[in-house]
C-alpha cells in the first residue's frame, strides 16, 4: 500500500470517528515533518473526491492552488532541514574541543533566551530552545539552571 493510501486510511479513521478537526490536526502535527506534505496531499485528495464544485469553480484550478501551497510547504521543510544540516556540519568542523563547544552553547543559549523574553509568542524561538536543550542533553552539557529565565 502506498504512503498516500496509508495516510488516506488514517485520515478517514479520524473523520469517520466524528472526532474534532483538532484531533486530526494534532495527529498531522505529531507526524514527522517530512511526512506532513504527503499527509496534506492525501487530505486534499480526499476532500476533492468529496468536493461539490459550485458553478464557475473549476475543480482542477482548486487542486492546482492547493497543490502549489503544499509544494511551497514541502520546500520550506526541505530548506529548513538543509540549513540545519549545513549548520551542524559547519559547527562540527569549527567546534572540536569541549571548551569551545561549551562557549558556543552558552552564547547561543543566552541569545535564544533573550529572544524568547523579548518576544514570547515567537514559536520558532521556542522550537530552537528545545533543540538546543536536546543538544545539551545529548552532549552532557545540560543544566536546567541555565534555562530558568524561560522555564
N, C-alpha and C positions, 0 to 999 in steps of 0.2 A: 504494500500500500504506500502510495507516495506521501511525502510530508504534508502537502496541501490537503490531501484527503484525510489524513490523521487529524490535522488541525480542524478541518470542517466537522468531523465527528465530535471532537471535543467541544467546539463552539455550539453545535446542535444540542449536546447534552446540557450545556448551560442554558440555552434558550428553551429547551424542552422542559426543563425543570421549573420554569417560570421564576427563575432566580432574578435578582435585581441586576440591572446593567452593570452596577458597580462590582458584582461578583465576577462577571465576565472580564471587565476591565482590570480588576485586581489579578485575575489569572493571567491575562496578557502581560501585565507589568511584571509579574513574577517570573516570566519566562526569560531565557537568555536573550540579550539584546539582539543578537544576530538572527534569532528565530522570529522576532516580532514583525518584521516586514512580511514574511511568508504567512504569519497568522493573520495579519491585516488583509493580505490578498485573499486568503480563504474566507474571511468575514465578508469582504467586498463581493466575492463570488456568490456567497450565499444570499447576500442582500439583493444582488442584481437578479438572481434566479427568482426571487420573490417580489421583485420591484415592479409595481404597476406604473408604467410611464404615463405621464399626462400628455395630452395632445400638444405637439410642438416641442416635446422634450425627447431628444434622441438618446436612447439607451447607450449607444456607443460613445457619444460625447461625454456622458456621465462617467462611464467606465474609464475613458481616457484621462479625464480630470483627476479622478480618484487614484488611478494607477500612477499618474505623474507625481502626486503628493506622496504616495507610498515609496516611489523610487527616490524622491528627494530625502525622505526619512531614512531609507536604507543607506543612501550615500553619506548622510550625516553620521550615521553609526559607524560606517566603514572609515570615514575620515577621522573620527574620534579614536577608533581603535588603532589606526595607523599612527596618529600623533602620540598616543600613549606608548606604542611600541618603539617609535623613534626616540621619544623622550627617555624611556627606560634604557635603550641601547646607549644613548649618549651619556646618561648618568653612570651606567656600568663602566663605560670607558674612562670617565673622569674620576669617579669615586672608587678608589682602590683600597683605601685604608679606613679603619674604623673611626679614627678621629675626624677625617674629612666627611665621612658619612654622617656621623653624629652632628657635626656643624651644619651640614646641609639640611638634615631633618629639623634641627632647632630653628633655622632660618625659615624654612618652608612652613613649619607648624605656626610660627608667630605670624607670618603673612596671612595664612588662611584664617587663623583666629581673628586677626584684625579685620579681615573682610567680612567674616560672619557677624562680628559685633557691630560693624557699621551698616550691614545690610542682612539682617537675619532671615529675610524672605527669599534670598537667592539660593535656590536648591542646588545649583552647580557647586557652590562653595561647600555646602553640607556634604554633597557626594564626594568632593575632593578630600574633605576632612576624614570621611570614613575610609577612603582609600589609603590615606597617609597613616591612619591609625592601624589599618591592617598591615601595611608595610612595616610599621614599627614593631608590631607583634611578631611578624614573620622574621624580622632581623634581630629580635631580642632587645630593642631599644624602647619598647612601650613603657610609659609611666603615666597612669591616669591623672596624676597631679599636673602634668604638663598641659592637660586639656580642660582643667577645672573652670576656666573662664567661659566655656561654652557647654560644658556637660552638667 
